[in-house]
Amino acid sequence: MHPILADREKLFVYLAAWLVIAILIAALVAIPGDLGWSFALAFAIPASLVYAFICLSAWWLCRVYLLQKTNVLKLLGVYAVSASLSSSLWILLCNAWVWALNQSQIPGFSGERTVGETRLLFGIGVVLYLLAVAVHYLIIAFEASREAERRTLDMRVLAQEAELRALRAQIDPHFLFNSLNSISALTAQDPAAARSMTILLSDFFRRSLQLGAMELIPLKDELGVIRNFLEIEKIRFGKRLNVAMEIEDTSQHCMVPPLLLQPLVENAIRHGIAHLIDGGTVSLRTRKENGFLTIEVRNPIDPDRPKALGTGVGMENVRRRLRTLFDSAAHMDTSTKNDMFSVEISFPAKDSVQP
C-alpha cells in the first residue's frame, strides 16, 4: 500500500500541502481575470485535491524505475510521458469541473467563465507531478535507509546472542577441566570424597544447564549454583577454604546473567586460596544501590608468588558478557590491597517479577 495512504498523519500533511497549492492556483486564475475569489477557490480546491491523488500514482513508477538501477535517459523518457499524461488528464478534469460550475444554479457561479490559459495550467501540472516524483524518491530512500538500519540492528543482536552462547560454552569446559582433575587426585587419596564430589559435580551441571538456557536469572538462583560449586571445592580444600557471604535482601531478586559469578569465585580459589598454606576466606558481598546491583568477590593472595601467566578465560568472559549485555552501563574493576585481591562488578539492577 502507498505509504502516504497507509498513514493518517502523512495523508493529513500531504493534503494540507495541496490545499496551500490550491490557494496559489486560485490566486493565479483569479487575479489576472474577473473570475472572483469565490469561483477561483471553488475551482482550485477540488481540482488540486483530485490532482493530489493522481500524483500518488508516481509511487508505483518510482518503485519500478529505481534511481540506482535505471538509465538516466530512460528515467527522463518515462517521467516526461507520465507527467504529460497526468497533466493532460488533469486539464480535462479541470475543464469538466469549470463546465459543471458554470451549469450550476449556485448564485455567482453560473455563466460562461473560463480559467484562462490552459497551457499555463498544463505546465503547472507537469511541475507538480515531477515534484511528486522527487518526494516519492525521497520516501523510498528513507525507507531503504530505515530498513538497512533495522537489518544492521538485527545482525548486531544475532552477533551478541552468538557471542553470549560462545562465552557460556567456554565457562562449562573450563570448570569441568579443573573439577575432573580434582576428582582424579581424590580417587587415590579419598575415594568417598571423590564419589561425593562426582555427585555434587553432576548436580552442578544439571542446574547450570537449566539456568544457562536463560538470558537472565534471579541472583538467588545464581547464588544457589555458587553454593553448590563451593561445596565441590570444599571437598578438595577441606578446612583451608572458608566462605563468607553478605547478601543484601533487596539484591536477591535482581536479575543477573547465569553462571556470571562462578568464574569470579573460581578465580579467587584457584589464584588465591590454592597457593596459601593455611588457606583463607573467600568473601562475596552484594548490594543494590541507586538502581545498580554491585557484587564484590574478595580473597587473600600470596604476595611473594609471581603473577600467574594463565589465559584468564573466566575473568575475561565475565567482562565481555557484561559489556555485551549492558554496554557501557556495566563496570568491572579489580584491585589488590593489603594482600587482598578484590573484583567488583556493577550493572543496572532489574528486579524479577514477584509471585
NUKOL-700987 format. One record per residue (C-alpha): residue number from 1; x, y, z; residue in three letters. Coordinates in Angstrom, 3 decimals. Example, Ala and Ser with C-alpha at 12.3 -4.5 7.8 and 13.67 -1.06 7.14 Angstrom:
! residues 2
<1; <12.300; -4.500; 7.800>; 'ALA'>
<2; <13.670; -1.060; 7.140>; 'SER'>
This chain:
! residues 355
<1; <0.000; 0.000; 0.000>; 'MET'>
<2; <1.090; 3.570; -0.652>; 'HIS'>
<3; <2.969; 4.868; 2.435>; 'PRO'>
<4; <1.047; 8.159; 2.437>; 'ILE'>
<5; <-2.352; 6.458; 2.203>; 'LEU'>
<6; <-1.342; 3.953; 4.893>; 'ALA'>
<7; <-0.550; 6.653; 7.457>; 'ASP'>
<8; <-3.259; 9.131; 8.504>; 'ARG'>
<9; <-0.743; 11.671; 9.760>; 'GLU'>
<10; <1.210; 11.608; 6.497>; 'LYS'>
<11; <-2.023; 11.841; 4.496>; 'LEU'>
<12; <-3.116; 14.874; 6.529>; 'PHE'>
<13; <0.201; 16.659; 5.908>; 'VAL'>
<14; <0.068; 15.743; 2.213>; 'TYR'>
<15; <-3.445; 17.105; 1.728>; 'LEU'>
<16; <-2.611; 20.225; 3.754>; 'ALA'>
<17; <0.291; 20.912; 1.391>; 'ALA'>
<18; <-2.037; 20.553; -1.569>; 'TRP'>
<19; <-4.516; 22.984; -0.006>; 'LEU'>
<20; <-1.732; 25.571; 0.021>; 'VAL'>
<21; <-1.065; 24.768; -3.637>; 'ILE'>
<22; <-4.807; 25.139; -4.319>; 'ALA'>
<23; <-4.818; 28.647; -2.845>; 'ILE'>
<24; <-1.852; 29.615; -5.028>; 'LEU'>
<25; <-3.600; 28.236; -8.123>; 'ILE'>
<26; <-6.774; 30.126; -7.154>; 'ALA'>
<27; <-4.773; 33.348; -6.942>; 'ALA'>
<28; <-3.165; 32.576; -10.295>; 'LEU'>
<29; <-6.507; 32.222; -12.095>; 'VAL'>
<30; <-8.398; 34.916; -10.159>; 'ALA'>
<31; <-6.048; 37.901; -10.197>; 'ILE'>
<32; <-5.495; 38.285; -13.982>; 'PRO'>
<33; <-9.202; 37.926; -14.847>; 'GLY'>
<34; <-12.611; 38.696; -13.442>; 'ASP'>
<35; <-13.459; 35.266; -12.015>; 'LEU'>
<36; <-13.634; 36.403; -8.412>; 'GLY'>
<37; <-12.109; 34.659; -5.426>; 'TRP'>
<38; <-15.170; 32.561; -4.598>; 'SER'>
<39; <-15.271; 30.994; -8.062>; 'PHE'>
<40; <-11.478; 30.621; -8.176>; 'ALA'>
<41; <-11.386; 28.784; -4.834>; 'LEU'>
<42; <-14.393; 26.641; -5.784>; 'ALA'>
<43; <-12.459; 25.624; -8.884>; 'PHE'>
<44; <-8.927; 25.316; -7.486>; 'ALA'>
<45; <-9.502; 23.391; -4.232>; 'ILE'>
<46; <-11.366; 20.362; -5.691>; 'PRO'>
<47; <-9.135; 20.371; -8.793>; 'ALA'>
<48; <-5.958; 20.403; -6.690>; 'SER'>
<49; <-7.147; 17.650; -4.346>; 'LEU'>
<50; <-8.036; 15.461; -7.328>; 'VAL'>
<51; <-4.585; 16.044; -8.806>; 'TYR'>
<52; <-3.047; 15.249; -5.429>; 'ALA'>
<53; <-4.350; 11.697; -5.750>; 'PHE'>
<54; <-3.348; 11.495; -9.425>; 'ILE'>
<55; <0.222; 12.362; -8.417>; 'CYS'>
<56; <0.245; 9.479; -5.934>; 'LEU'>
<57; <0.458; 7.167; -8.960>; 'SER'>
<58; <4.096; 8.246; -9.277>; 'ALA'>
<59; <4.854; 5.989; -6.301>; 'TRP'>
<60; <4.498; 2.809; -8.331>; 'TRP'>
<61; <6.613; 4.142; -11.193>; 'LEU'>
<62; <9.315; 5.142; -8.709>; 'CYS'>
<63; <9.270; 1.631; -7.242>; 'ARG'>
<64; <9.725; 0.096; -10.701>; 'VAL'>
<65; <12.280; 2.581; -12.034>; 'TYR'>
<66; <14.725; 2.895; -9.142>; 'LEU'>
<67; <17.306; 5.666; -9.462>; 'LEU'>
<68; <20.275; 3.370; -8.812>; 'GLN'>
<69; <19.197; 0.751; -11.356>; 'LYS'>
<70; <17.705; 2.762; -14.242>; 'THR'>
<71; <19.419; 4.620; -17.075>; 'ASN'>
<72; <19.077; 8.414; -16.883>; 'VAL'>
<73; <17.668; 8.728; -20.403>; 'LEU'>
<74; <15.091; 6.070; -19.653>; 'LYS'>
<75; <14.081; 7.896; -16.474>; 'LEU'>
<76; <13.696; 11.170; -18.353>; 'LEU'>
<77; <11.569; 9.490; -21.004>; 'GLY'>
<78; <9.332; 7.660; -18.526>; 'VAL'>
<79; <8.619; 10.717; -16.412>; 'TYR'>
<80; <8.244; 13.072; -19.376>; 'ALA'>
<81; <5.488; 10.831; -20.724>; 'VAL'>
<82; <3.830; 10.157; -17.352>; 'SER'>
<83; <3.944; 13.847; -16.348>; 'ALA'>
<84; <2.422; 14.891; -19.686>; 'SER'>
<85; <-0.336; 12.275; -19.493>; 'LEU'>
<86; <-1.147; 13.100; -15.866>; 'SER'>
<87; <-1.235; 16.838; -16.549>; 'SER'>
<88; <-3.394; 16.322; -19.656>; 'SER'>
<89; <-5.854; 14.240; -17.641>; 'LEU'>
<90; <-5.890; 16.965; -15.016>; 'TRP'>
<91; <-6.662; 19.665; -17.637>; 'ILE'>
<92; <-9.599; 17.602; -18.918>; 'LEU'>
<93; <-10.932; 17.215; -15.379>; 'LEU'>
<94; <-10.414; 20.928; -14.697>; 'CYS'>
<95; <-12.379; 21.881; -17.809>; 'ASN'>
<96; <-15.126; 19.452; -16.858>; 'ALA'>
<97; <-15.258; 20.941; -13.349>; 'TRP'>
<98; <-15.441; 24.521; -14.731>; 'VAL'>
<99; <-18.286; 23.472; -17.033>; 'TRP'>
<100; <-20.099; 21.905; -14.037>; 'ALA'>
<101; <-19.690; 25.121; -12.025>; 'LEU'>
<102; <-20.965; 27.209; -14.941>; 'ASN'>
<103; <-24.011; 24.957; -15.260>; 'GLN'>
<104; <-24.754; 25.030; -11.545>; 'SER'>
<105; <-27.547; 27.061; -10.018>; 'GLN'>
<106; <-25.301; 28.385; -7.259>; 'ILE'>
<107; <-25.560; 32.195; -7.096>; 'PRO'>
<108; <-22.487; 33.819; -8.626>; 'GLY'>
<109; <-21.239; 30.629; -10.251>; 'PHE'>
<110; <-23.484; 30.234; -13.302>; 'SER'>
<111; <-22.307; 31.735; -16.575>; 'GLY'>
<112; <-19.592; 31.167; -19.131>; 'GLU'>
<113; <-16.434; 31.594; -17.064>; 'ARG'>
<114; <-13.091; 30.030; -18.026>; 'THR'>
<115; <-9.903; 29.605; -16.028>; 'VAL'>
<116; <-7.709; 31.368; -18.553>; 'GLY'>
<117; <-4.544; 29.997; -20.126>; 'GLU'>
<118; <-4.740; 26.202; -20.440>; 'THR'>
<119; <-1.056; 25.897; -21.329>; 'ARG'>
<120; <-0.107; 27.551; -18.040>; 'LEU'>
<121; <-2.178; 25.019; -16.077>; 'LEU'>
<122; <-0.642; 22.206; -18.109>; 'PHE'>
<123; <2.847; 23.422; -17.196>; 'GLY'>
<124; <1.859; 23.687; -13.534>; 'ILE'>
<125; <0.550; 20.136; -13.695>; 'GLY'>
<126; <3.834; 18.846; -15.146>; 'VAL'>
<127; <5.902; 20.641; -12.495>; 'VAL'>
<128; <3.683; 19.396; -9.654>; 'LEU'>
<129; <3.873; 15.825; -10.943>; 'TYR'>
<130; <7.673; 15.948; -11.145>; 'LEU'>
<131; <7.801; 17.364; -7.611>; 'LEU'>
<132; <5.655; 14.412; -6.529>; 'ALA'>
<133; <8.167; 12.079; -8.216>; 'VAL'>
<134; <11.008; 13.700; -6.259>; 'ALA'>
<135; <9.081; 13.354; -2.987>; 'VAL'>
<136; <8.391; 9.687; -3.691>; 'HIS'>
<137; <12.073; 9.001; -4.356>; 'TYR'>
<138; <12.901; 10.664; -1.033>; 'LEU'>
<139; <10.367; 8.404; 0.689>; 'ILE'>
<140; <11.896; 5.332; -0.971>; 'ILE'>
<141; <15.400; 6.412; 0.090>; 'ALA'>
<142; <14.231; 6.992; 3.669>; 'PHE'>
<143; <12.536; 3.583; 3.831>; 'GLU'>
<144; <15.644; 1.891; 2.393>; 'ALA'>
<145; <17.814; 3.620; 4.995>; 'SER'>
<146; <15.486; 2.604; 7.802>; 'ARG'>
<147; <15.394; -0.994; 6.545>; 'GLU'>
<148; <19.196; -1.064; 6.396>; 'ALA'>
<149; <19.360; 0.188; 9.989>; 'GLU'>
<150; <16.877; -2.487; 11.048>; 'ARG'>
<151; <18.930; -5.220; 9.354>; 'ARG'>
<152; <22.111; -3.888; 10.956>; 'THR'>
<153; <20.434; -3.920; 14.363>; 'LEU'>
<154; <19.151; -7.467; 13.799>; 'ASP'>
<155; <22.628; -8.610; 12.786>; 'MET'>
<156; <24.120; -6.934; 15.856>; 'ARG'>
<157; <21.594; -8.672; 18.118>; 'VAL'>
<158; <22.296; -12.032; 16.471>; 'LEU'>
<159; <26.038; -11.451; 16.854>; 'ALA'>
<160; <25.595; -10.616; 20.540>; 'GLN'>
<161; <23.498; -13.739; 21.089>; 'GLU'>
<162; <26.120; -15.852; 19.315>; 'ALA'>
<163; <28.874; -14.298; 21.430>; 'GLU'>
<164; <26.947; -14.973; 24.639>; 'LEU'>
<165; <26.377; -18.603; 23.627>; 'ARG'>
<166; <30.086; -18.963; 22.877>; 'ALA'>
<167; <31.068; -17.419; 26.207>; 'LEU'>
<168; <28.711; -19.698; 28.132>; 'ARG'>
<169; <30.108; -22.692; 26.271>; 'ALA'>
<170; <33.617; -21.704; 27.359>; 'GLN'>
<171; <32.695; -21.489; 31.057>; 'ILE'>
<172; <31.466; -25.050; 31.462>; 'ASP'>
<173; <34.508; -26.860; 29.961>; 'PRO'>
<174; <36.829; -24.566; 31.940>; 'HIS'>
<175; <35.291; -25.589; 35.257>; 'PHE'>
<176; <34.837; -29.210; 34.162>; 'LEU'>
<177; <38.549; -29.498; 33.393>; 'PHE'>
<178; <39.507; -28.278; 36.880>; 'ASN'>
<179; <36.901; -30.429; 38.637>; 'SER'>
<180; <37.893; -33.627; 36.852>; 'LEU'>
<181; <41.493; -33.016; 37.872>; 'ASN'>
<182; <40.353; -32.680; 41.485>; 'SER'>
<183; <38.299; -35.881; 41.315>; 'ILE'>
<184; <41.243; -37.707; 39.756>; 'SER'>
<185; <43.506; -36.582; 42.599>; 'ALA'>
<186; <40.954; -37.578; 45.259>; 'LEU'>
<187; <40.291; -41.023; 43.790>; 'THR'>
<188; <43.504; -42.435; 45.244>; 'ALA'>
<189; <43.551; -40.359; 48.439>; 'GLN'>
<190; <39.880; -40.382; 49.474>; 'ASP'>
<191; <37.503; -42.463; 47.310>; 'PRO'>
<192; <34.461; -41.456; 49.396>; 'ALA'>
<193; <35.221; -37.781; 48.870>; 'ALA'>
<194; <35.723; -38.441; 45.156>; 'ALA'>
<195; <32.283; -40.086; 44.931>; 'ARG'>
<196; <30.699; -37.210; 46.840>; 'SER'>
<197; <32.395; -34.687; 44.597>; 'MET'>
<198; <31.214; -36.534; 41.486>; 'THR'>
<199; <27.598; -36.360; 42.691>; 'ILE'>
<200; <27.941; -32.659; 43.510>; 'LEU'>
<201; <29.540; -32.016; 40.125>; 'LEU'>
<202; <26.675; -33.790; 38.376>; 'SER'>
<203; <24.153; -31.691; 40.300>; 'ASP'>
<204; <26.094; -28.529; 39.490>; 'PHE'>
<205; <25.986; -29.175; 35.759>; 'PHE'>
<206; <22.319; -30.161; 35.866>; 'ARG'>
<207; <21.442; -26.838; 37.467>; 'ARG'>
<208; <23.843; -24.989; 35.182>; 'SER'>
<209; <22.190; -26.408; 32.073>; 'LEU'>
<210; <18.737; -25.461; 33.351>; 'GLN'>
<211; <19.697; -21.894; 34.204>; 'LEU'>
<212; <22.218; -21.417; 31.397>; 'GLY'>
<213; <19.473; -21.553; 28.764>; 'ALA'>
<214; <18.052; -18.300; 30.157>; 'MET'>
<215; <19.372; -14.845; 29.388>; 'GLU'>
<216; <18.885; -13.582; 32.949>; 'LEU'>
<217; <18.066; -15.314; 36.238>; 'ILE'>
<218; <17.366; -14.060; 39.796>; 'PRO'>
<219; <20.506; -13.548; 41.877>; 'LEU'>
<220; <19.209; -16.004; 44.494>; 'LYS'>
<221; <19.266; -18.777; 41.850>; 'ASP'>
<222; <22.784; -17.797; 40.818>; 'GLU'>
<223; <23.869; -17.929; 44.463>; 'LEU'>
<224; <22.400; -21.432; 44.710>; 'GLY'>
<225; <24.724; -22.531; 41.909>; 'VAL'>
<226; <27.661; -20.811; 43.638>; 'ILE'>
<227; <26.949; -22.619; 46.922>; 'ARG'>
<228; <26.902; -25.905; 45.027>; 'ASN'>
<229; <30.211; -25.004; 43.399>; 'PHE'>
<230; <31.759; -24.116; 46.768>; 'LEU'>
<231; <30.684; -27.453; 48.245>; 'GLU'>
<232; <32.627; -29.141; 45.457>; 'ILE'>
<233; <35.706; -27.043; 46.168>; 'GLU'>
<234; <35.456; -27.584; 49.931>; 'LYS'>
<235; <35.878; -31.318; 49.387>; 'ILE'>
<236; <39.139; -30.560; 47.646>; 'ARG'>
<237; <40.496; -27.914; 50.037>; 'PHE'>
<238; <38.904; -29.001; 53.303>; 'GLY'>
<239; <39.442; -26.559; 56.178>; 'LYS'>
<240; <41.699; -24.385; 54.055>; 'ARG'>
<241; <38.661; -22.942; 52.299>; 'LEU'>
<242; <36.234; -20.732; 54.193>; 'ASN'>
<243; <33.375; -18.729; 52.743>; 'VAL'>
<244; <31.717; -15.535; 53.968>; 'ALA'>
<245; <28.609; -14.230; 52.213>; 'MET'>
<246; <26.926; -10.890; 52.862>; 'GLU'>
<247; <23.833; -10.907; 50.685>; 'ILE'>
<248; <21.587; -7.861; 50.886>; 'GLU'>
<249; <17.951; -8.980; 50.888>; 'ASP'>
<250; <16.875; -6.395; 48.297>; 'THR'>
<251; <19.503; -7.686; 45.875>; 'SER'>
<252; <18.385; -11.319; 45.806>; 'GLN'>
<253; <15.618; -10.716; 43.277>; 'HIS'>
<254; <17.809; -8.740; 40.884>; 'CYS'>
<255; <18.312; -10.388; 37.500>; 'MET'>
<256; <21.843; -11.462; 36.549>; 'VAL'>
<257; <23.371; -13.410; 33.641>; 'PRO'>
<258; <23.533; -17.126; 34.552>; 'PRO'>
<259; <26.910; -18.503; 35.687>; 'LEU'>
<260; <28.301; -14.987; 35.953>; 'LEU'>
<261; <29.766; -15.358; 39.448>; 'LEU'>
<262; <31.239; -18.851; 39.173>; 'GLN'>
<263; <34.346; -17.698; 37.246>; 'PRO'>
<264; <34.959; -14.963; 39.840>; 'LEU'>
<265; <34.720; -17.372; 42.768>; 'VAL'>
<266; <36.796; -19.970; 40.927>; 'GLU'>
<267; <39.457; -17.339; 40.250>; 'ASN'>
<268; <39.519; -16.443; 43.968>; 'ALA'>
<269; <40.164; -20.078; 44.870>; 'ILE'>
<270; <42.483; -21.029; 42.037>; 'ARG'>
<271; <44.773; -17.985; 42.206>; 'HIS'>
<272; <44.342; -17.154; 45.884>; 'GLY'>
<273; <43.360; -19.873; 48.355>; 'ILE'>
<274; <45.106; -22.676; 46.449>; 'ALA'>
<275; <48.511; -21.031; 46.927>; 'HIS'>
<276; <48.205; -20.281; 50.642>; 'LEU'>
<277; <49.383; -22.953; 53.102>; 'ILE'>
<278; <46.721; -22.049; 55.637>; 'ASP'>
<279; <44.121; -21.225; 53.026>; 'GLY'>
<280; <41.789; -18.327; 53.625>; 'GLY'>
<281; <38.309; -16.907; 53.263>; 'THR'>
<282; <36.524; -16.075; 50.034>; 'VAL'>
<283; <34.138; -13.186; 50.675>; 'SER'>
<284; <31.117; -12.480; 48.497>; 'LEU'>
<285; <29.040; -9.344; 49.036>; 'ARG'>
<286; <26.050; -7.988; 47.143>; 'THR'>
<287; <24.144; -4.744; 47.417>; 'ARG'>
<288; <21.551; -2.837; 45.446>; 'LYS'>
<289; <22.054; 0.899; 45.384>; 'GLU'>
<290; <20.961; 3.795; 43.135>; 'ASN'>
<291; <19.471; 1.454; 40.551>; 'GLY'>
<292; <22.616; -0.681; 40.255>; 'PHE'>
<293; <23.495; -4.144; 41.524>; 'LEU'>
<294; <27.043; -4.375; 42.855>; 'THR'>
<295; <28.764; -7.699; 43.550>; 'ILE'>
<296; <32.194; -7.971; 45.150>; 'GLU'>
<297; <34.382; -11.068; 45.497>; 'VAL'>
<298; <37.494; -10.839; 47.717>; 'ARG'>
<299; <40.221; -13.336; 48.550>; 'ASN'>
<300; <43.660; -13.341; 50.188>; 'PRO'>
<301; <46.719; -13.811; 47.985>; 'ILE'>
<302; <50.364; -14.757; 48.458>; 'ASP'>
<303; <52.289; -11.507; 47.921>; 'PRO'>
<304; <55.524; -13.394; 47.211>; 'ASP'>
<305; <54.065; -15.542; 44.472>; 'ARG'>
<306; <54.765; -14.302; 40.929>; 'PRO'>
<307; <51.754; -13.375; 38.867>; 'LYS'>
<308; <50.299; -16.374; 37.028>; 'ALA'>
<309; <50.608; -16.468; 33.256>; 'LEU'>
<310; <47.292; -18.218; 32.674>; 'GLY'>
<311; <44.835; -17.392; 29.940>; 'THR'>
<312; <42.363; -15.666; 32.262>; 'GLY'>
<313; <39.437; -17.076; 30.293>; 'VAL'>
<314; <36.956; -16.911; 33.174>; 'GLY'>
<315; <37.583; -13.295; 34.172>; 'MET'>
<316; <37.667; -12.105; 30.569>; 'GLU'>
<317; <34.398; -13.934; 29.844>; 'ASN'>
<318; <32.704; -12.098; 32.699>; 'VAL'>
<319; <33.949; -8.766; 31.386>; 'ARG'>
<320; <32.791; -9.495; 27.827>; 'ARG'>
<321; <29.383; -10.795; 28.906>; 'ARG'>
<322; <28.745; -7.662; 30.937>; 'LEU'>
<323; <29.821; -5.467; 28.039>; 'ARG'>
<324; <27.625; -7.382; 25.590>; 'THR'>
<325; <24.524; -7.294; 27.791>; 'LEU'>
<326; <24.802; -3.864; 29.384>; 'PHE'>
<327; <27.281; -1.970; 27.195>; 'ASP'>
<328; <28.892; 0.992; 28.980>; 'SER'>
<329; <26.394; 0.801; 31.870>; 'ALA'>
<330; <28.315; -2.153; 33.358>; 'ALA'>
<331; <31.641; -1.900; 35.164>; 'HIS'>
<332; <34.207; -4.452; 36.295>; 'MET'>
<333; <37.115; -3.339; 38.477>; 'ASP'>
<334; <39.933; -5.300; 40.108>; 'THR'>
<335; <42.301; -4.166; 42.838>; 'SER'>
<336; <44.959; -5.534; 45.189>; 'THR'>
<337; <45.492; -4.038; 48.646>; 'LYS'>
<338; <46.953; -5.413; 51.885>; 'ASN'>
<339; <47.454; -8.870; 50.352>; 'ASP'>
<340; <43.781; -8.993; 49.346>; 'MET'>
<341; <42.558; -9.275; 45.778>; 'PHE'>
<342; <39.143; -7.808; 45.002>; 'SER'>
<343; <36.938; -7.849; 41.911>; 'VAL'>
<344; <33.802; -5.728; 41.816>; 'GLU'>
<345; <31.147; -5.777; 39.111>; 'ILE'>
<346; <28.263; -3.369; 38.801>; 'SER'>
<347; <25.395; -3.192; 36.303>; 'PHE'>
<348; <21.793; -1.897; 36.124>; 'PRO'>
<349; <19.521; -3.656; 38.625>; 'ALA'>
<350; <16.432; -5.246; 37.151>; 'LYS'>
<351; <14.114; -6.989; 39.593>; 'ASP'>
<352; <12.436; -10.286; 38.770>; 'SER'>
<353; <8.640; -10.448; 38.808>; 'VAL'>
<354; <7.497; -11.449; 42.260>; 'GLN'>
<355; <4.734; -14.105; 42.526>; 'PRO'>
